[in-house]
Amino acid sequence: MLVQLEAKLRGAPADVPFILDERTLKAGGNFTFSTAFGPVDILAFPAGARSYDRLRADAVVREVEGRSIRFSSPEDLIAMKRAAAREKDLGDVRELQALADEIRRREREGG
């Protein structure tokens, strides 16, 4: 899938040798890519994350182009961004918190 997205290491010089395959991904843990559709981060060990089983259990499932895709819950994403503590992540926390509050409000109202 990453090859189809034309993924390239984000921030790396163009002449850095990088083979995008299963072996490379298994050997690493965290990757940041630029793709034809925008940035994609693959984080096997994100700061602030709970276990994979807990993240999966609490994930939000949405249909995207006929496929069920799991996304981190807003609460888990907020925890990871707080742990990263970069300025851009802390800015995202404010937006994500507002989104999480809106989702909870709609759920209480039944829709």
N, C-alpha and C positions, 0 to 999 in steps of 0.2 A: 504494500500500500504506500509506503513512504517513497519508493521509487516512482510510483505513478504520480505522486504529489510533487515530484521533482525536488525532493528534500536535499538541502545542503546545510552543512554545519553553520550555524549562525555565529557570526563574529570571528570565524576562523579565516586566515588568509586563503585565497583561492588555490594556492599551490600546495596546501597541506594534503598529503595523501590520506584518503578516507574511503574505505569500501563499505558501502551501506548494505549490510547483509545480516542474516540471523546471527552468525558467529560474532560479529562486531557488537551487535546489540546485547547479546548474552554476556560479552566480556566487560561491558560497561554498566553503568547504572543510570546516569542522568545525561540526557542529550537535549540540546536546544537546536532546532532546525528553522530555517527559512524555507517556505514552500511556495508553490505557485498560488496557494490560497491563503497565505499568511503564516505567522509563526506557529510552530508546534513544539511543545516541550514534553519530553518523555522523562518522567522522574520516578525512578524505581525506589528511591529513598528520600522522599521530600521531607524537609524539616517540619516538625509539628504533626506529622501524619500518624494516625493510629494504624493498627495492623491492616494488612490487605483484606482479611476476612471482614473486619469491622467496616472498612471503607466500602466494600462491595455490598454488605448487608444494608447500609444506609444510603447507598447511591440512589440518585434520581434516574429513572429510566424514561427515555423519550424516543419516539420514532423519528428517524432522520432518513429521508429518502427510502422508506420501506424497511429500514433496519432498526432494531432495538439497540440503543446505545446507552451505556451507563455513564453518568457524570457524577463526580463527587458532589455530595450534598453541600448546600451553601454553608452549613456549619463547619463541615470538614475543610472546605476550601478556605474559609475565614481563618481557621486554626493554622493551616499551612502558611497562609500569607502573613499572619501575625508572627509566626516563628521565623520566616525568612527575614522579616523586619526591614526590608529595603523600602526606600521612600515610595516607590511606585506600588509596592505591595500594600503598604499601609494606607495609601490612597484608595486602592481597590477594596480594602476592608470596609471602608465607610459605605461604598456603593453596594457591596455584597450584604452588609448588615441591613441596609434599607430594603434590599430585595428579599432577604430572608424574613424580615418583619412583614413585608407585604404578602408573601406567600402564606405565612402563618395567619394573618388577618383574613385572607380569602378562604383558607381552610376552615376557620372558625365560623365564617359566614355561610359555609356550605357551597362554595363554588369558586 
